[in-house]
Each structure stands twice: as structure tokens, then as C-alpha cells.
Amino acid sequence: MATVTAPTVRTGLPGLLKHRALAKLILIALAAAVLVPVVNARWASGSWPHALTVDLSEPLGKASDWVINNRDSHPLFLYFFGHISNAVVLSVRAVYLVLLAAGWAGVTAAAALIAWRVAGLKLALGTGVAFLACGLLGMWVPTMQTLALMVVAVLASVLLGALLGLAAGLSDRTYRALRPVLDTMQVLPAFAYLLPVVLVFGIGVPAAVLATVVYAAPPMARLTALGLRGADQGVLEAVESMGTTARQRLVTARLPLARKELLLGLNQTIMMALSMAVIASVIGAGGLGDRVYQALASVDVGAALAAGIPIVLLAVVLDRVTAAAGDGHGESEESTSSRYLRWGGAAVVAVAVAVAARLAGRLDWPEAWEVNIAEPVNRAVDWMTAHLYSGVPYIGGTADWAGHFTTWVLDPLRSGLQGLPWWSVLLIVATLAWLIGTWQTALTAVLAMAAIGVLGVWEPSLDTLAQVLAAVAVTLVLGFATGIAAARSDRVERLLRPVLDVFQTMPQFVYLIPVVALFGVGRAPAVAAAVVYALPAVVRITTQGLRQVDPAALESARSLGASSGQQLRQVQLPLARPALLLALNQGVVLVLAVVIIGGLVGGGALGYDVVFGLAQGDLATGLVAGVAIVCLGLVLDRVTQPTERRRVGKGA
């Protein structure tokens, strides 16, 4: 019988270095052993050294003063920014006047007919009910004001995003150059760039529209570039072999192949523009956002909800219609001529309804049809405050929960982070980023974290980081558990979908007051608001990732006798790992987006600095804090998203 010799296991240093993660840890330990004593001898303080900070208050203050002093006389403002401002005002006014001229009946009919042609009868009825609900709540005129502003902002965002995406999709160099710009536009808190926009354009509609464009254009640019760069190479080669020019290939092949990505970009742009409705009201946007903001200023939750519901309804309707357009609903069943004929018929019906309403003198929504929900909602909030805030027997009220969460989680986490030497924080960031990525990933994360210290906001940034980590942890626990339940049960998913729609589209300011009513003022309610805002995206992505697992893999596991729990742990979760990592990434990004809102309810730290800078016209404080939030987002992105080495082939 032959003797089988076991393979020799190499236990020396060369064998250990074959393990990539262990080799990285050894190299980091060697670098730390050399650098840490030097750094500690030069800067012994645990906090970021003052000698390594840069004071930007003076140059930013001078820039702000120059803009204010020259806004009414400099040619740049008179002949460039002035024309942009006038064009925005005229465009918004024209759309608003058209909506008023059509009357409530004409607008409702037009919206329902568009939904019918794009998505079918069921969504058409839902669209009609949504617009009628806006009138019933007494918000018809503010809804039209918001709709007019959103139409102009979305058109400008789509145009700008499509042009940027076109350039990035056709040129690798442009794509690499635009990527960090789009990252900054999307991660920089809206409040941080409201101040520069207001400095240039003043308070009013132009500043609101342009701030919305800056926030809403990146998704269109990203998805346009994705669609163009991901076009089927076989189709493009076939078109090229027919002797077509580059322009003809773009029009006849690339753009049609990228249709779904383009419509998804439109969908995301609309959603992000509507999410700016309340924030833009701070700088004079008017409409529903202004009603929400004014109601919350007087702590009137009922009035805020009455204005917030139409925003949610608009968002849900536009989301469903654009999503149906992306699926190409009904296009394969009819010819082009028949399609044009039906669209023409729908337009004639809408015009006829509008004319009939005008002749009947029914352009304005009748006041007798309005329903007041503010009073019952306020009574419900008062009951919640009285019975849940501190009146729950045995388990304590929500105020006790908030206090315990602050004492047991937020305070120790903040103290732990702020108590670490600054160089150890950089070392931890470098280690985490390099372990899951490349040395370029680690370098980017370390530079971003160091930039926070250089800007002079090290301590408040660590406070914000503690809140973000706590909120992300709670979001992931709740989101993964709920997403797993929804993925394993169609009934649960159907029940959750409208709830997630409401939470995802409800303006942040609307649910801020109930959060404060339940949890008081402080860092705990700021974390609660962040969890509510980020949870829907985590649940949706988790559910979708688990449902897209290969059915053959699950069937194979079942045939081997695996239980339901074993299938989840050993098959579904490992195969859905990319989706789960994306859920983690989106949870981090969305939690950071609410940092500013948390600053309004006692969250303090960077969120408060941004709000204070906007309120006081302090460009340095607000902008520096906003940039620090972007740096935190970059660090968290690099330490949560694995970066694999890819062999880039020709034409990639």
C-alpha cells in the first residue's frame, strides 16, 4: 500500500507573507513602529496639533465680502449670473402660469392621461387620486408652485447631467476627471452650498433652483455615463462596420441601448429634486417646502404633515411613472403611428377638460372641498407626547430610551474616539482601508481624514463620526432583519412597500418634529432621524439582493437537506454579499445626509456648524464643516467598500 505524504506546511515568514491580509498587517506594523515614535515625540498631544491646521476664515471671509460688494456692479454678475437668474425666474413663472391656466381639473386630467399612456390604467387612477388629495388637503396652489419649480429644476438637472454623462461616457479621461466632482456634488450637504448660492444669487427662486440642480444633476450624469459605457460592444461593432460616423453611432446605437439607464437617471433626478423642496424653502423657494418649514417653526406638526403629504404623493407618482417608462410598458404592443395617435388623443382630452373648467369658472380648487387634518394630527401628537414620552409603565418612556442610548452608546463612543491620539485614528483608518482594498484606497482615506484635522475641525468631526457609526449600526441591524423578512415573504414585501415609499419620500423636516416630541432634543433624536431616513434604502437593497440569488443554488441546497436558516446563512447571504455591501454604503451616505438636520435638534458637531454658518452668513464656518462631512463620507466609503484589483482590458 502506497504511503501518502502530507504536504509540507511552510510556517516561516515567507509562508505567512503569502496571506495578503497578514502581509499588509505586518507592513503596517513595521511602518507604525518607525513613524509613531517620531510623530509622538514631535506632537505629544492626543488631539490634532494646532501647528498642522490651516485657518481659512480670513480668505473665505474676504471672498464673501467681495461677492457682497460687487454683486450689483461687477460685469460677471450683471451679464452672466444676472442673465441666468432672469432666465430661471421667467421659466418658473411661465410654467406656474400654465398650470394655473389649466386649472385643477386640467392639471389632474393631464397627469392622469400621461400616467395612463406610460404605465396603464391602474397608475392613471392613482395619479388622479394623488392630485385630488393635494387639493383636498388645501394645498393646491403650493403644490403648483412646487411643481413649477421642480419642472424647471429637473429639466435643467437632466440637461446638465446628460451633457456631463455624455462626455464621461465617451471619454475615459473625462470620466476620471468628473468622478470626484460628482462625488463632491452628491455628498456635500445641501446646507453647505446654499450659502455660496445665496451669496451670488440672493434669496429667492433662482438660488433655490440652482441649489437643486447642483444636488440633483449627479445621478443623471452617472447613469448616463454608465449606460453609454456599458453598451453592447457587439452591436456597436456591427453598426460601425456599416460605415456610420461617430455621431450616427451615438444616435442610432449608444443612446437607444442606454435607454433604461437614462430613464433611471431621470427617476433619480426627480426624487432628489423633490427631496430638496423643503431645504430650498430656507432660501425662498416657496411652495410646499415653505409651508412645511413655517409649520415646523411654530411646532405645528399637523400643518407640516398636511404640506408634507403632497410632496410624498408627487414623489410616489413621479417615481412610478418614470419607472414604468423605463420598463417600456405597452410599447411592444402598438405601432409607432398608433402610439402617436393615442398620445395626440390624450392631449386633446386634457385640453378639452381644461377649457371646460375655464368656461365653467372652476379653475381654483373649491374651498368647500378642503379637509383640515392639522387638528386631529396635533391631538395625536399631543397624546403620544403625554403617554409615550415618559408615561410607559415598567419599560420607561421614549425619553428614558433616548437618555440610555446617549449614556450607554453615544457618550462612550464619542469619548473613545476623541480620547485616541490623532495619529492612531489615521493608523486605524489606513489599516481598515488597506485590508479591504488597495494601497491607493488607504492613501485616499488617510488623506481625507488628515484634511479634517488640517481644516481645524478634528474634535467636532469625531463627535459626528460617533453619531454616524451609532446610526449606521442601528440602521443595519433593523434594515438587514427587515430586508430578510421581506425577501422571504411576498406578503411582507407588499405590506412594507408603501411604508418604505412614505419614509423615503417624506421630507426630513416633517418627521423631525415627531422625533423631537418622542425623544426630546439632543444627539439621540438626531440619530433616530438618521435611522428613519436611511432605513428604507437599506431594506430595499437587502431585499432585492436576496431575491436575486440564483434559484439553482437554493434548489441545490434544499436537495441536500438544508433547512431554511441554513439556506439563508450558507447560500443567500454569501451570494448577496455585493448587495449587502451596497446597502452598507448607502446607509453610510444617507446617514451623513441627515447630519445637518440632526444639528437642528441638538446633534451639535459639524451639523450645527453648517446650520450656524448659513444662519449667520459665515461662509468659513459653514463651508469648512460641509467639506469635513464630505471627507468623513469619503473615509467611511473607503473603509466599507472592498476594492478589488482588476485587470483592465482594451476598450474597458
PyMOL commands that set and color helices and strands:
alter all, ss='L'
color gray80, all
select helices_A, chain A and resi 13-16+20-42+50-52+57-70+75-119+121-136+140-170+172-187+190-201+205-229+233-241+246-257+259-275+277-281+287-297+301-327+331-333+336-359+367-369+374-388+398-419+422-436+439-454+458-488+490-505+508-519+523-547+551-559+564-575+577-593+595-599+605-616+619-640
alter helices_A, ss='H'
color red, helices_A
deselect
rebuild
show_as cartoon
